[in-house]
């Protein structure tokens, strides 16, 4: 018995990092948005223990894989004794700021709850997600969310207008821990300017501000990431922004053809690129893109 699910990537439409907290984490303010670039996850019941197999882009195995850790935590928390096989077709590059590992973890928790008929509540899944990573709980909901605290305090927003995005990956990961460690937390809180407007579904101030605190540190160390943003801005992307702590950069196009044109230019330079759409429905649950067959969910 098995279940096939889609684990979507995310982009940060806005990302502010504030003070370092007493618990060692940083206080963040961010607008998160699902896109339809997805890992495909097949969860099977049977055998002994937990196994993870992967295909596609590079993906860690064993306990280093967040999907493995999610399955281990789920079985330990629920007390269910079952063998679980997880098969991942990896399409979301790791270390890109696209949330692929966190999405895989959330999707695994959600899928196991359904497959094993465990009856864990949404709050229970949320708490498991927090133990795995600050981004994980977001992937149970969405598609557009205001996140604060460590990133686990979530406030749903009106759906962002369906848009075509070009996502460019320069081919190398940026460790999140390094990015946080090298931040210079100076200046005011830019999130104040966008909170009220986004809650009303007005995204124009967000598009105009186009802010990611991590760009300051990443661009100094990795100028190629800055060049990706500069190129997309020159071609008319609004916004053009690094997502998460990098290394991927996305640009919002007016129409799909424009995004495809940008993609062709960047592929000629050797970059890995994806032309995607923003998602207007929660990815997991009825009406979402989370569950599907062998074809890409769009």
C-alpha positions as CSV (number, residue, x, y, z in Angstrom):
1,X,0.0,0.0,0.0
2,X,1.4,3.4,-0.9
3,X,0.7,7.1,-1.5
4,X,2.2,9.4,-4.1
5,X,2.5,13.1,-3.0
6,X,4.0,16.3,-4.4
7,X,6.2,18.4,-2.1
8,X,6.3,22.0,-3.5
9,X,9.1,24.5,-3.3
10,X,8.7,28.0,-1.8
11,X,10.1,31.4,-2.4
12,X,10.4,34.3,0.1
13,X,8.6,37.3,-1.3
14,X,10.0,39.3,1.6
15,X,12.5,38.4,4.3
16,X,13.6,40.5,7.3
17,X,15.9,39.2,10.0
18,X,15.9,40.9,13.4
19,X,17.5,40.3,16.7
20,X,19.0,37.0,17.9
21,X,16.7,35.4,20.4
22,X,17.6,34.0,23.8
23,X,17.0,30.5,22.4
24,X,19.8,31.0,19.9
25,X,17.5,31.5,16.9
26,X,16.9,34.7,15.0
27,X,13.6,36.6,14.9
28,X,12.4,36.7,11.3
29,X,9.6,38.3,9.4
30,X,8.9,36.8,6.0
31,X,6.2,36.3,3.4
32,X,6.4,32.7,2.1
33,X,4.8,31.5,-1.2
34,X,4.4,28.0,-2.6
35,X,5.4,27.4,-6.3
36,X,4.7,24.4,-8.4
37,X,8.3,23.2,-8.6
38,X,7.8,19.9,-6.7
39,X,9.7,16.9,-5.4
40,X,7.7,13.7,-6.0
41,X,7.4,11.5,-2.9
42,X,6.1,7.9,-2.8
43,X,5.5,6.5,0.7
44,X,5.1,2.7,1.0
45,X,4.2,0.7,4.1
46,X,6.0,-2.6,4.6
47,X,9.3,-4.2,5.3
48,X,11.3,-3.3,8.4
49,X,12.5,0.0,9.6
50,X,12.8,3.1,7.5
51,X,14.5,3.4,4.1
52,X,14.9,6.3,1.8
53,X,15.6,6.0,-1.9
54,X,16.2,9.0,-4.2
55,X,16.5,9.8,-7.9
56,X,17.0,13.0,-9.8
57,X,19.0,15.8,-8.2
58,X,21.5,15.0,-5.4
59,X,19.8,14.1,-2.1
60,X,21.3,12.8,1.2
61,X,20.4,9.3,2.3
62,X,19.7,7.8,5.7
63,X,19.4,9.9,8.8
64,X,20.7,13.0,7.0
65,X,17.6,13.1,4.9
66,X,14.8,15.2,6.5
67,X,12.2,12.8,5.1
68,X,13.9,10.0,7.0
69,X,14.0,12.0,10.2
70,X,10.3,13.0,9.7
71,X,9.3,9.3,9.4
72,X,11.4,8.4,12.4
73,X,9.9,11.2,14.5
74,X,6.3,10.3,13.4
75,X,6.6,6.6,14.3
76,X,8.3,7.4,17.6
77,X,5.7,10.0,18.5
78,X,2.7,8.0,17.5
79,X,4.0,4.7,18.8
80,X,3.1,3.0,15.6
81,X,5.3,0.0,14.7
82,X,5.5,-0.2,10.9
83,X,8.1,-0.5,8.2
84,X,8.2,2.6,5.8
85,X,9.9,3.0,2.4
86,X,10.2,6.6,1.1
87,X,11.0,7.1,-2.6
88,X,12.0,10.7,-3.6
89,X,12.3,12.0,-7.1
90,X,14.3,15.2,-6.3
91,X,13.7,18.2,-8.5
92,X,14.2,21.0,-5.9
93,X,17.9,21.7,-5.6
94,X,19.3,21.6,-2.0
95,X,20.9,24.6,-0.4
96,X,19.0,27.0,-2.8
97,X,16.7,28.7,-0.3
98,X,13.7,26.9,-1.9
99,X,12.7,24.8,1.2
100,X,13.0,21.4,-0.6
101,X,14.1,19.5,2.5
102,X,11.5,21.1,4.7
103,X,8.8,20.4,2.2
104,X,9.8,16.8,1.9
105,X,9.6,16.5,5.7
106,X,6.2,18.1,6.0
107,X,4.8,16.0,3.1
108,X,6.2,12.8,4.7
109,X,4.5,13.6,8.0
110,X,1.2,14.4,6.3
111,X,1.4,11.3,4.1
112,X,2.3,8.9,7.0
113,X,-0.6,10.3,9.0
114,X,-2.9,9.5,6.2
115,X,-1.4,6.2,5.0
116,X,-1.2,4.7,8.6
117,X,-4.5,6.2,9.6
118,X,-2.8,7.6,12.7
119,X,-5.3,10.4,13.4
120,X,-2.7,13.0,14.4
121,X,-4.3,16.5,14.5
122,X,-3.0,19.4,12.4
123,X,-1.6,20.9,15.6
124,X,0.2,17.6,16.3
125,X,1.7,17.6,12.9
126,X,2.7,21.3,13.3
127,X,4.5,20.4,16.6
128,X,6.4,17.6,14.9
129,X,7.3,19.9,12.1
130,X,8.8,22.5,14.5
131,X,11.1,19.8,15.8
132,X,12.5,19.1,12.3
133,X,13.0,22.7,11.2
134,X,11.5,26.2,11.3
135,X,10.2,26.1,7.7
136,X,8.5,22.7,8.0
137,X,5.1,23.8,9.5
138,X,4.6,26.3,6.6
139,X,4.3,23.4,4.1
140,X,1.2,22.0,5.8
141,X,-0.7,25.2,4.9
142,X,-0.1,28.1,2.6
143,X,-0.1,29.0,-0.2
144,X,0.8,32.5,0.9
145,X,1.8,33.0,4.5
146,X,3.2,35.6,6.8
147,X,5.7,33.9,9.2
148,X,7.4,35.3,12.3
149,X,9.3,34.1,15.3
150,X,11.7,31.4,14.1
151,X,9.5,31.1,11.1
152,X,7.0,28.8,12.8
153,X,4.4,31.4,13.8
154,X,2.2,31.4,10.8
155,X,-0.5,33.8,9.6
156,X,-2.3,32.9,6.4
157,X,-2.6,35.7,3.8
158,X,-4.9,36.3,0.9
159,X,-3.4,34.3,-2.1
160,X,-0.7,36.1,-4.0
161,X,-1.8,36.9,-7.6
162,X,-1.0,33.8,-9.8
163,X,2.3,34.7,-11.4
164,X,5.0,33.2,-13.6
165,X,8.4,33.1,-12.0
166,X,11.9,32.3,-13.4
167,X,14.0,30.6,-10.7
168,X,17.8,30.5,-11.4
169,X,20.1,28.3,-9.4
170,X,23.8,29.1,-9.8
171,X,24.8,25.5,-9.1
172,X,26.1,25.6,-5.5
173,X,24.4,25.6,-2.1
174,X,24.7,28.2,0.6
175,X,24.6,26.9,4.2
176,X,21.9,28.6,6.1
177,X,24.0,28.5,9.3
178,X,26.8,30.4,7.5
179,X,24.4,33.1,6.3
180,X,23.0,33.7,9.7
181,X,26.5,33.7,11.3
182,X,27.7,36.4,9.0
183,X,24.6,38.7,9.1
184,X,25.2,42.3,10.3
185,X,21.9,43.2,12.0
186,X,21.7,46.9,11.6
187,X,19.0,49.3,10.6
188,X,15.2,49.3,11.2
189,X,12.6,46.7,10.7
190,X,11.5,46.9,7.1
191,X,8.6,44.5,7.7
192,X,6.5,47.2,9.3
193,X,5.9,48.7,5.8
194,X,4.4,45.6,4.4
195,X,2.5,43.7,7.1
196,X,-0.7,45.7,7.1
197,X,-0.9,45.8,3.3
198,X,-0.3,42.1,2.7
199,X,-3.0,41.2,5.3
200,X,-5.4,43.1,3.1
201,X,-4.2,41.4,0.0
202,X,-2.4,44.5,-1.4
203,X,0.9,43.2,-2.6
204,X,2.1,46.3,-4.4
205,X,4.2,47.6,-1.4
206,X,5.7,44.1,-1.2
207,X,6.7,44.1,-4.9
208,X,8.0,47.6,-4.6
209,X,10.2,46.9,-1.5
210,X,11.6,43.6,-2.8
211,X,13.7,43.0,0.3
212,X,15.8,40.0,1.5
213,X,18.1,40.8,4.4
214,X,20.4,37.9,3.5
215,X,21.3,39.5,0.2
216,X,23.7,41.8,2.0
217,X,26.0,39.0,3.2
218,X,25.5,36.6,0.3
219,X,26.2,39.1,-2.4
220,X,29.6,40.0,-0.9
221,X,30.8,36.4,-0.7
222,X,29.0,35.2,-3.9
223,X,29.0,37.9,-6.5
224,X,27.5,35.5,-9.1
225,X,24.3,35.5,-7.1
226,X,24.1,39.3,-7.2
227,X,24.7,39.2,-11.0
228,X,21.7,36.9,-11.4
229,X,19.5,39.5,-9.6
230,X,21.0,42.4,-11.6
231,X,20.3,40.6,-14.9
232,X,16.7,39.8,-14.0
233,X,16.1,43.4,-12.9
234,X,17.6,44.6,-16.2
235,X,15.2,42.3,-18.1
236,X,12.2,43.7,-16.3
237,X,11.6,41.3,-13.5
238,X,9.4,42.7,-10.7
239,X,10.6,41.8,-8.2
240,X,13.9,40.1,-8.7
241,X,15.0,38.7,-5.3
242,X,17.1,36.0,-3.7
243,X,15.0,33.4,-1.9
244,X,15.8,32.3,1.7
245,X,19.5,32.5,2.4
246,X,20.2,31.7,-1.2
247,X,21.6,30.6,-3.5
248,X,18.6,30.7,-5.9
249,X,17.2,34.0,-7.3
250,X,13.8,34.4,-8.7
251,X,12.2,37.0,-11.0
252,X,8.5,37.6,-11.5
253,X,7.5,37.9,-15.2
254,X,4.5,39.5,-16.8
255,X,3.7,36.4,-18.9
256,X,5.1,32.9,-19.2
257,X,6.8,33.7,-22.6
258,X,8.8,36.4,-20.9
259,X,10.0,34.0,-18.2
260,X,10.9,31.4,-20.8
261,X,12.9,34.0,-22.7
262,X,14.9,34.8,-19.5
263,X,15.4,31.1,-18.9
264,X,16.9,30.6,-22.4
265,X,19.4,33.4,-21.8
266,X,20.5,31.9,-18.5
267,X,20.7,28.3,-19.7
268,X,23.1,29.5,-22.4
269,X,25.3,30.7,-19.5
270,X,25.2,27.3,-17.8
271,X,22.7,28.1,-15.0
272,X,20.0,25.6,-13.8
273,X,16.7,27.3,-14.3
274,X,13.0,26.6,-13.6
275,X,9.9,28.4,-15.1
276,X,7.2,28.0,-12.5
277,X,3.9,29.4,-11.3
278,X,2.9,30.5,-7.9
279,X,0.3,28.2,-6.2
280,X,-3.2,29.5,-5.3
281,X,-4.3,26.5,-3.2
282,X,-2.8,24.8,-0.1
283,X,-0.6,22.0,-1.4
284,X,-1.8,19.3,1.0
285,X,-5.4,18.4,1.5
286,X,-8.5,18.7,-0.7
287,X,-8.1,20.8,-3.8
288,X,-4.4,21.2,-3.4
289,X,-1.5,20.0,-5.6
290,X,-0.1,17.7,-2.9
291,X,-1.5,14.4,-4.1
292,X,-1.3,13.2,-7.6
293,X,-0.1,10.6,-10.1
294,X,3.0,10.3,-12.1
295,X,2.7,13.6,-14.0
296,X,3.8,17.0,-12.8
297,X,0.9,18.7,-11.0
298,X,0.3,21.6,-13.5
